Amino acid sequence: MTANRALRVAATSARVLTGTIVAAGCVLGVIAGIAAPWPGVEHQPAKVSITPVPGDSVLVCNGSFRALGRDTTQAELMISAGEPRTVIGGSEGDPASAALAMPDLAGGSGARSLTGAVQDREAPLIAGAESLTLRTDDLVGLSASACRAPQMRTWLVGGDASTGAADVIVLSNASEVPSTVTLTVYGVQTATSSQVVPAMTQVAVPLSSIAPGEATPVVQAAAEGAPVRASLQSSFTQVLQPIGSDVQDGMADAQRSLVLTGVQVTALAGDGDAGTVLRMLSPSADGEAVITVRRENTDESTEYRMNLLGGVPSELSLGEMPVGTYDVEITADQPLVAAVRQSIAAGRSADFAWMTPAPEISSDLMFAVPRGPSPLLHLVNPGDAQVSVMIRDGDDESTVAVPPGESVSVRLWGGSTPVLSPDGPVHASITMLEEAAGGTAPDTTPDVGAGPDAPPTAPPSEGESVGIAGWPLSPDAQRQPAITVYP
């Protein structure tokens, strides 16, 4: 090999070695670059907080109580047994009222919608309530309830379709378009039927026509086309003796946690039709419920556990509780619906009422107090801190302190439309109780709006007349919180 050739080989080898080293360095650099944190550019999503423009506030009042069976030749003919007295009010004056047609009720009247029109992007507070005392050969008892907002879905937990019951599902459509309502009955058997409700019309369906013989039915009313107010009018006759009547609203959705406040246990022996009974349904699956019954204004409580079969109603008797007013709290591992049946009797006079769960209230709420015996407001504080509740009725104002985990009651005045303003979440209901001579009413805190010239809410009881009613207060669906929108 010549000297020049040896020199070229050495140079080539050096270049190859250098290239290999450089390539290895590049590879190591790339690997290190991948492993090292890369500089990033963080983008915060655009967002804006807005409050939806509310629609007009709309409530529906039921009107006449429907009597079944007065014409023996037409068992399902419905006749008006009486029109209730109505109390209405609004933060911007009385709401506009529009009558609903009642084509299937002989002599019917009083069904109507109440509308509070939006002003300056604000929906006014409006309220309404009805009350009626029945004293006829076939119907007795006190029936009272709030006028309610229509919903697309309602669960009716009370009711009876066995012998002696004359219950009616009332469907009210306050919109300008028809609604088709599917009624699904849960009981020993499941049954489904449909009912068309024309615009601005109220119609009714006898419970026995869709749930014949069912003693503990639960009914879901699902609307399409327009929301409806679905409610249940109940009456019962035992051995030709009427033993009570009631108007009951439903709840919108099944939930795992429910609070029923203002449940009244009266001086009755036994259970069944003459006691206090809790009815529950887990619509879709088997589950377990824990029921805690707490006496109002005390730390006394009793706990029950109950297994639930999916799609089958269950009942629990609370008839052995001492006389008083109670809160019933239910927690379950499956969503459920529930209601409590309360009863009162004295001599030949009797009545009953269903109490449904009270949703949480955390903002201003106007409510109407119908005329009737001894109206009471019941407040439950589910939290760990005291809640102050201001109650304003015109120029009268009162503040009630509700201790954590406890409940209190406040006397109200029939015919009023107070505004409730809590500084924390509460559950609330209204009850009425008329007892025979010698009966006792629950202890209460000082009256709200009880000036020296305040009139009585009802005339004194005559003879052994008794009555019971109760319903929860519901928050104003039109007052919507701000929401965050991501474009």
C-alpha positions as CSV (number, residue, x, y, z in Angstrom):
1,M,0.0,0.0,0.0
2,T,1.4,3.4,-1.0
3,A,1.7,6.2,1.5
4,N,-1.0,8.2,-0.3
5,R,-3.5,5.3,-0.2
6,A,-2.8,4.7,3.5
7,L,-3.4,8.4,4.2
8,R,-6.8,8.3,2.3
9,V,-7.9,5.2,4.3
10,A,-7.0,6.8,7.6
11,A,-8.9,10.0,6.6
12,T,-12.0,8.0,5.5
13,S,-12.0,6.0,8.8
14,A,-11.7,9.2,10.8
15,R,-14.7,10.8,8.9
16,V,-16.8,7.6,9.5
17,L,-15.9,7.6,13.2
18,T,-16.7,11.3,13.5
19,G,-20.0,10.8,11.7
20,T,-20.9,7.9,13.9
21,I,-20.2,10.0,17.0
22,V,-22.2,12.9,15.7
23,A,-25.1,10.7,14.8
24,A,-25.1,9.1,18.2
25,G,-25.0,12.5,19.8
26,C,-28.0,13.6,17.7
27,V,-29.9,10.5,18.8
28,L,-29.1,11.0,22.4
29,G,-30.1,14.7,22.1
30,V,-33.5,13.7,20.5
31,I,-34.1,11.2,23.3
32,A,-33.2,13.7,25.9
33,G,-35.4,16.3,24.3
34,I,-38.3,13.9,24.3
35,A,-37.8,13.1,27.9
36,A,-37.4,16.7,29.0
37,P,-40.5,18.8,29.6
38,W,-41.5,20.7,26.5
39,P,-42.5,24.3,26.6
40,G,-46.3,24.4,26.6
41,V,-49.0,26.8,25.6
42,E,-52.1,26.6,27.9
43,H,-55.4,27.8,26.5
44,Q,-58.2,28.7,29.0
45,P,-61.6,27.9,27.4
46,A,-63.8,30.9,26.7
47,K,-66.7,31.0,29.1
48,V,-69.4,33.3,30.3
49,S,-71.9,33.2,33.2
50,I,-75.5,34.0,32.2
51,T,-78.8,33.9,33.9
52,P,-81.6,32.4,31.6
53,V,-84.4,34.8,30.8
54,P,-87.4,33.3,32.8
55,G,-90.7,32.6,31.2
56,D,-94.0,33.7,32.7
57,S,-94.9,32.1,36.0
58,V,-97.9,29.7,35.6
59,L,-99.9,27.9,38.3
60,V,-103.0,25.8,37.9
61,C,-105.8,25.6,40.5
62,N,-108.0,22.4,40.5
63,G,-111.5,23.9,41.0
64,S,-114.5,21.7,41.9
65,F,-114.1,18.5,43.8
66,R,-115.4,15.6,41.8
67,A,-117.9,13.1,43.2
68,L,-118.2,9.6,41.6
69,G,-121.1,7.2,41.9
70,R,-124.0,9.6,42.6
71,D,-125.8,8.4,39.5
72,T,-126.3,4.6,39.9
73,T,-126.9,4.2,36.2
74,Q,-123.6,5.9,35.3
75,A,-120.9,4.7,37.7
76,E,-118.2,6.9,36.2
77,L,-120.2,10.0,35.8
78,M,-118.5,12.9,37.7
79,I,-120.6,15.6,39.4
80,S,-119.3,18.6,41.2
81,A,-119.4,18.2,45.0
82,G,-118.5,21.8,45.6
83,E,-116.1,24.6,44.5
84,P,-113.2,25.5,46.9
85,R,-112.4,28.9,48.2
86,T,-109.3,30.2,46.5
87,V,-106.6,32.6,47.8
88,I,-104.2,34.1,45.3
89,G,-101.5,36.8,45.3
90,G,-98.4,38.1,43.6
91,S,-95.4,40.3,44.2
92,E,-96.5,42.6,41.4
93,G,-100.2,42.3,42.1
94,D,-102.7,39.5,41.6
95,P,-101.7,37.2,38.7
96,A,-103.9,37.0,35.6
97,S,-106.6,34.3,35.8
98,A,-108.0,32.2,32.9
99,A,-110.7,29.6,33.2
100,L,-110.1,26.0,32.1
101,A,-112.9,24.1,30.4
102,M,-114.2,21.1,32.4
103,P,-116.3,19.2,29.8
104,D,-116.5,15.9,31.7
105,L,-117.8,17.4,35.0
106,A,-121.4,18.2,35.6
107,G,-121.8,21.5,37.3
108,G,-118.0,22.0,37.4
109,S,-116.3,25.3,37.8
110,G,-113.2,26.9,39.3
111,A,-110.4,25.2,37.4
112,R,-108.1,28.0,36.2
113,S,-104.6,29.1,35.4
114,L,-102.7,31.9,37.1
115,T,-100.1,33.7,35.1
116,G,-97.5,36.2,36.3
117,A,-96.0,37.9,33.3
118,V,-92.2,38.6,33.1
119,Q,-91.4,42.2,33.6
120,D,-87.9,43.6,33.0
121,R,-86.5,40.1,32.7
122,E,-87.8,39.1,36.1
123,A,-90.6,36.6,36.8
124,P,-92.9,37.8,39.6
125,L,-93.6,35.7,42.6
126,I,-97.1,34.3,42.5
127,A,-99.1,31.9,44.7
128,G,-102.5,30.3,45.0
129,A,-104.2,27.8,47.3
130,E,-107.7,26.2,47.6
131,S,-109.7,24.8,50.5
132,L,-113.1,23.0,50.7
133,T,-114.9,21.4,53.6
134,L,-117.3,18.6,52.4
135,R,-120.3,17.7,54.6
136,T,-122.8,15.6,52.5
137,D,-124.3,12.1,52.7
138,D,-121.5,10.6,50.5
139,L,-118.5,13.0,51.0
140,V,-117.0,14.5,54.2
141,G,-113.7,16.0,55.1
142,L,-111.3,18.9,54.6
143,S,-109.6,19.2,51.2
144,A,-106.9,21.8,50.7
145,S,-103.9,22.2,48.4
146,A,-101.7,24.7,46.7
147,C,-102.2,25.8,43.1
148,R,-99.2,24.1,41.3
149,A,-97.1,24.6,38.2
150,P,-97.6,22.2,35.3
151,Q,-95.0,19.5,34.8
152,M,-94.0,17.0,32.2
153,R,-93.7,14.2,34.7
154,T,-95.6,13.6,38.0
155,W,-95.7,10.7,40.5
156,L,-99.0,10.2,42.4
157,V,-98.1,8.0,45.3
158,G,-101.4,8.0,47.3
159,G,-104.8,6.7,46.3
160,D,-106.8,3.6,46.5
161,A,-108.9,1.7,43.9
162,S,-110.3,-1.0,46.2
163,T,-113.9,-1.3,47.3
164,G,-115.2,1.9,49.0
165,A,-112.7,4.2,47.3
166,A,-113.7,6.8,44.7
167,D,-110.4,8.3,43.6
168,V,-109.9,10.5,40.5
169,I,-106.8,11.5,38.6
170,V,-107.2,15.1,37.5
171,L,-105.2,16.4,34.5
172,S,-105.1,20.1,33.8
173,N,-103.6,21.6,30.6
174,A,-103.1,25.4,30.9
175,S,-101.2,25.7,27.6
176,E,-102.3,26.6,24.0
177,V,-101.6,23.2,22.6
178,P,-103.0,19.7,23.5
179,S,-101.1,17.3,25.6
180,T,-101.0,13.5,25.6
181,V,-100.6,12.0,29.0
182,T,-99.5,8.4,29.6
183,L,-100.6,7.0,32.9
184,T,-98.5,4.0,34.2
185,V,-99.9,2.2,37.2
186,Y,-97.5,0.3,39.6
187,G,-99.2,-2.2,41.8
188,V,-99.9,-5.9,41.9
189,Q,-99.9,-5.6,38.2
190,T,-98.5,-2.9,35.9
191,A,-100.9,-1.2,33.5
192,T,-100.6,1.7,31.0
193,S,-103.2,4.0,29.4
194,S,-103.2,7.3,27.5
195,Q,-105.4,10.4,27.8
196,V,-105.5,13.4,25.5
197,V,-106.0,16.7,27.3
198,P,-107.0,19.5,25.0
199,A,-105.6,23.0,25.4
200,M,-106.9,25.1,28.3
201,T,-108.9,22.1,29.5
202,Q,-109.2,19.9,32.6
203,V,-110.2,16.2,32.3
204,A,-110.2,13.4,34.9
205,V,-109.8,9.7,34.9
206,P,-111.3,7.4,37.7
207,L,-108.4,5.5,39.3
208,S,-110.5,2.4,39.3
209,S,-110.7,2.4,35.5
210,I,-107.0,2.0,35.1
211,A,-106.1,0.2,38.3
212,P,-109.1,-1.9,39.2
213,G,-108.9,-3.4,42.7
214,E,-105.5,-2.0,43.5
215,A,-105.3,-1.0,47.2
216,T,-101.8,0.6,47.2
217,P,-101.3,2.0,43.6
218,V,-98.6,4.4,42.5
219,V,-99.2,6.2,39.2
220,Q,-96.8,8.0,37.0
221,A,-98.2,10.7,34.7
222,A,-95.9,11.5,31.7
223,A,-97.0,14.3,29.4
224,E,-96.0,14.9,25.8
225,G,-96.8,18.1,23.8
226,A,-97.4,20.3,26.8
227,P,-96.9,20.1,30.6
228,V,-99.9,19.3,32.8
229,R,-100.8,19.6,36.4
230,A,-101.6,16.0,37.6
231,S,-103.3,15.6,41.0
232,L,-105.3,13.0,42.8
233,Q,-108.7,13.7,44.4
234,S,-109.6,10.9,46.9
235,S,-112.6,9.9,49.0
236,F,-113.5,6.8,50.9
237,T,-116.7,5.2,52.2
238,Q,-116.7,2.4,54.7
239,V,-119.9,0.5,55.4
240,L,-121.9,3.2,53.7
241,Q,-120.2,5.8,56.0
242,P,-118.0,8.4,54.3
243,I,-114.7,8.7,56.2
244,G,-112.8,11.4,54.5
245,S,-111.6,13.3,51.4
246,D,-108.3,14.7,50.1
247,V,-106.6,16.5,47.2
248,Q,-103.0,15.3,46.7
249,D,-100.2,16.5,44.4
250,G,-97.3,14.4,43.2
251,M,-93.6,14.7,43.0
252,A,-91.6,15.2,39.9
253,D,-88.8,12.7,40.1
254,A,-87.8,9.6,42.1
255,Q,-84.9,10.5,44.5
256,R,-82.6,8.7,46.9
257,S,-83.2,11.2,49.7
258,L,-86.7,12.5,50.7
259,V,-88.0,14.7,53.5
260,L,-91.7,14.8,54.6
261,T,-92.4,17.4,57.2
262,G,-95.6,18.2,59.2
263,V,-96.8,14.6,59.3
264,Q,-99.5,14.4,62.0
265,V,-100.2,11.4,64.2
266,T,-103.5,11.8,65.9
267,A,-105.2,10.0,68.8
268,L,-106.3,6.9,66.8
269,A,-106.0,3.3,67.7
270,G,-104.8,0.7,65.2
271,D,-103.5,1.3,61.7
272,G,-104.7,0.7,58.1
273,D,-107.5,3.2,57.2
274,A,-107.4,4.6,60.7
275,G,-103.8,5.3,61.2
276,T,-100.6,6.8,59.8
277,V,-99.0,4.8,56.9
278,L,-95.9,5.4,54.7
279,R,-96.2,4.2,51.1
280,M,-93.0,3.9,49.0
281,L,-92.0,2.7,45.5
282,S,-88.6,2.1,44.0
283,P,-89.7,2.2,40.3
284,S,-86.8,0.4,38.6
285,A,-84.8,-1.9,41.0
286,D,-84.8,-3.6,44.3
287,G,-83.4,-1.6,47.1
288,E,-83.3,-0.8,50.8
289,A,-84.7,2.3,52.5
290,V,-83.8,3.7,55.9
291,I,-86.7,5.7,57.4
292,T,-86.1,8.1,60.3
293,V,-89.1,9.5,62.1
294,R,-88.4,12.6,64.3
295,R,-90.8,14.3,66.5
296,E,-91.0,18.1,65.9
297,N,-89.3,20.4,68.5
298,T,-87.7,17.4,70.2
299,D,-84.7,15.1,69.8
300,E,-86.9,12.0,69.8
301,S,-86.5,9.7,66.8
302,T,-87.3,6.2,65.6
303,E,-85.5,4.4,62.8
304,Y,-86.9,1.7,60.5
305,R,-85.3,-0.3,57.7
306,M,-87.3,-1.7,54.8
307,N,-86.5,-3.8,51.7
308,L,-88.2,-2.6,48.5
309,L,-89.0,-4.7,45.4
310,G,-88.5,-2.8,42.2
311,G,-91.8,-1.7,40.6
312,V,-93.9,-2.9,43.6
313,P,-95.3,-0.4,46.1
314,S,-94.6,-1.1,49.8
315,E,-96.2,0.3,53.0
316,L,-95.1,0.8,56.6
317,S,-97.4,1.5,59.5
318,L,-96.5,4.4,61.8
319,G,-99.6,4.1,63.8
320,E,-97.9,3.3,67.1
321,M,-96.1,6.7,67.3
322,P,-97.3,9.0,70.2
323,V,-99.7,11.8,69.2
324,G,-97.8,14.7,67.7
325,T,-96.2,16.2,64.6
326,Y,-93.3,14.4,62.9
327,D,-90.7,14.7,60.2
328,V,-90.0,11.6,58.1
329,E,-86.6,11.4,56.4
330,I,-86.0,8.6,53.9
331,T,-82.6,7.6,52.4
332,A,-82.3,4.7,50.0
333,D,-79.8,3.1,47.7
334,Q,-82.2,3.4,44.8
335,P,-84.3,6.4,43.7
336,L,-87.8,6.2,45.2
337,V,-91.1,8.1,45.6
338,A,-93.1,8.2,48.8
339,A,-96.1,9.7,50.7
340,V,-97.6,9.4,54.1
341,R,-101.3,8.9,54.8
342,Q,-102.6,10.6,58.0
343,S,-106.0,10.0,59.6
344,I,-108.2,11.6,62.3
345,A,-111.5,10.4,63.7
346,A,-114.0,11.3,66.4
347,G,-117.3,9.5,66.9
348,R,-118.9,9.2,63.4
349,S,-116.7,11.9,61.9
350,A,-113.4,11.0,60.2
351,D,-110.9,12.4,57.6
352,F,-107.6,11.6,56.0
353,A,-104.8,13.4,54.1
354,W,-101.7,12.4,52.1
355,M,-98.5,14.3,52.7
356,T,-95.9,14.2,50.0
357,P,-92.1,15.0,50.1
358,A,-91.0,18.7,50.5
359,P,-88.3,19.8,48.1
360,E,-85.4,22.0,49.3
361,I,-86.1,25.7,49.4
362,S,-83.1,28.1,49.4
363,S,-84.5,31.4,47.9
364,D,-87.5,33.7,48.2
365,L,-90.8,31.9,47.9
366,M,-94.4,33.2,48.0
367,F,-97.0,30.9,49.2
368,A,-100.8,31.1,49.8
369,V,-102.5,30.1,53.0
370,P,-106.1,29.0,52.3
371,R,-108.9,29.6,54.7
372,G,-109.4,26.7,57.1
373,P,-108.7,25.4,60.6
374,S,-105.4,26.1,62.4
375,P,-103.0,26.5,59.5
376,L,-99.4,25.8,60.5
377,L,-96.1,26.3,58.6
378,H,-93.5,23.5,59.3
379,L,-89.8,24.2,58.7
380,V,-87.0,21.5,58.7
381,N,-83.3,22.4,58.6
382,P,-81.4,19.5,57.0
383,G,-78.0,21.2,57.5
384,D,-75.3,21.5,60.2
385,A,-75.8,25.2,60.9
386,Q,-78.7,27.3,62.1
387,V,-81.0,28.7,59.4
388,S,-82.9,32.0,59.9
389,V,-86.2,32.2,58.0
390,M,-87.8,35.6,57.5
391,I,-91.6,35.5,56.8
392,R,-93.1,38.7,55.4
393,D,-96.8,39.3,55.1
394,G,-97.5,42.8,54.0
395,D,-96.2,45.1,56.7
396,D,-95.8,42.2,59.2
397,E,-92.4,40.6,59.4
398,S,-91.1,37.8,61.6
399,T,-87.9,35.8,61.8
400,V,-87.8,32.1,62.8
401,A,-84.6,30.4,63.9
402,V,-84.4,26.7,62.8
403,P,-81.6,24.8,64.7
404,P,-79.5,22.4,62.7
405,G,-81.1,19.0,62.1
406,E,-84.3,20.1,63.8
407,S,-87.8,21.4,62.9
408,V,-90.2,24.1,64.1
409,S,-93.7,25.2,63.4
410,V,-95.3,28.6,63.0
411,R,-99.0,29.6,63.1
412,L,-100.3,31.2,60.0
413,W,-103.4,33.2,59.1
414,G,-105.8,32.0,56.4
415,G,-106.3,34.2,53.4
416,S,-102.7,35.5,53.5
417,T,-99.9,35.3,50.9
418,P,-96.6,35.5,52.8
419,V,-93.1,35.5,51.4
420,L,-90.6,33.0,52.9
421,S,-86.9,34.1,52.8
422,P,-84.4,31.6,54.2
423,D,-80.7,32.2,54.6
424,G,-80.0,28.5,54.1
425,P,-81.7,25.4,52.7
426,V,-85.0,24.3,54.4
427,H,-87.9,22.0,53.7
428,A,-91.4,23.4,54.4
429,S,-95.0,22.3,54.5
430,I,-98.4,23.6,55.5
431,T,-100.9,21.6,57.6
432,M,-104.5,22.1,58.8
433,L,-106.1,20.2,61.6
434,E,-109.7,20.5,62.9
435,E,-110.3,18.3,66.0
436,A,-113.5,17.6,67.9
437,A,-114.2,19.1,71.2
438,G,-111.5,18.1,73.7
439,G,-108.8,17.7,71.0
440,T,-105.5,19.4,71.3
441,A,-103.4,21.1,68.6
442,P,-99.6,20.9,68.4
443,D,-97.6,23.6,70.3
444,T,-96.4,26.4,68.0
445,T,-94.1,29.4,68.0
446,P,-95.7,32.9,68.0
447,D,-98.1,33.7,65.2
448,V,-96.9,35.3,62.0
449,G,-98.9,38.4,61.1
450,A,-101.2,38.0,64.1
451,G,-102.1,41.6,64.9
452,P,-104.6,42.5,67.6
453,D,-107.4,42.7,65.0
454,A,-106.5,39.5,63.1
455,P,-109.6,37.5,62.2
456,P,-110.0,33.8,63.0
457,T,-109.2,31.5,60.1
458,A,-112.3,29.4,60.4
459,P,-115.5,29.2,62.5
460,P,-115.4,27.0,65.6
461,S,-116.1,23.3,65.1
462,E,-119.6,22.1,65.5
463,G,-120.3,18.8,67.2
464,E,-117.7,16.2,66.4
465,S,-116.6,17.6,63.0
466,V,-112.9,16.8,62.2
467,G,-110.7,17.5,59.3
468,I,-107.0,17.1,58.3
469,A,-105.0,18.4,55.3
470,G,-101.3,19.0,54.4
471,W,-99.1,19.8,51.5
472,P,-95.4,20.7,50.9
473,L,-94.2,24.1,49.7
474,S,-92.3,24.0,46.4
475,P,-89.6,26.4,45.1
476,D,-90.5,28.8,42.2
477,A,-89.4,26.9,39.1
478,Q,-89.1,30.2,37.1
479,R,-86.3,31.6,39.3
480,Q,-83.3,30.0,37.7
481,P,-79.7,30.3,38.9
482,A,-76.9,31.5,36.7
483,I,-75.2,29.0,34.4
484,T,-71.8,28.9,32.8
485,V,-71.7,28.6,29.0
486,Y,-68.7,27.4,27.0
487,P,-68.8,28.5,23.4
